[in-house]
Structure formats: C-alpha cells, structure tokens
Amino acid sequence: AVILSLLMYPVLRSLALQLHSAITGSYISGTHSIAFISCLNEQIAKDIASAIMDKRLAACVNILPKSWALYFWKGELEESTEILLLVKTRTSKIGELSNYVRSIHPFEIPEIISLPIDQGNPLYLKWIEESVPGD
C-alpha cells in the first residue's frame, strides 16, 4: 500500500519502482522502452546510432535494412526507402534521447517514437539497466 501511494506522486514514482523491483526482484513493466527512429540512408543511421551510444543513451541500437515507406508530407503522398533504428533504453531516457536525436537528425520532423517493454528475458532487461546510466 505504501508503494502504491508513492506512485501517485510523479517525483517519487521512479524511486518507488526501483524499491519494488529491489524488494521483489521482479521487472516492472514499462521500466525500459524501445525507440524507433527512421533514417534516410545507412550512413545517417550509423552516425545517429554511434552518437546515441557515445552519449550512453542506449544499451543497444539495431540498424535494420532498407524498408519502403509511404507517408503524407505537406498534403502529398510520398514514397521513399528508410533505414530503421531500434533503440533499447531506459524509459526515463526517452525524453533526452528524443531531444538529442532531433538536434542531430537531418529530417525536418524525424520519426522518434517509443513503446514500453512489457516483459522479457530478466537477464537482458537487467543488462539494459546496467548499460544505461540512471538519472
């Protein structure tokens, strides 16, 4: 009940989640996230992935091969190829990650979206935690 009441206060939420995880040894759904970032080409993707890793904003960045994208831009249907980055990080780092990528990304409005990780291999999730410095 104490932990639940702490969750009501955003400032204390992170501490409460860490406390719960330490006590129970279980993963709290949503503690980590996967961010998706689309890039124009392989070189830009590699540069952005390296920059993210240099800033320790992720435990791992996968660079997926070329995919086709259809989208509306300024009222017109566009078609292009893109390289997709999958960025595994702490959910608490998504804001900083998004701000940083927007500052270095060549797109006017880069795609930077994230989804929380619900569950997974506990050892892998612990590795993400250890690889990305906390707040």
Order of alpha helices (4+ residues) and beta strands (2+ residues): alpha-alpha-beta-alpha-beta-beta-alpha-beta-alpha
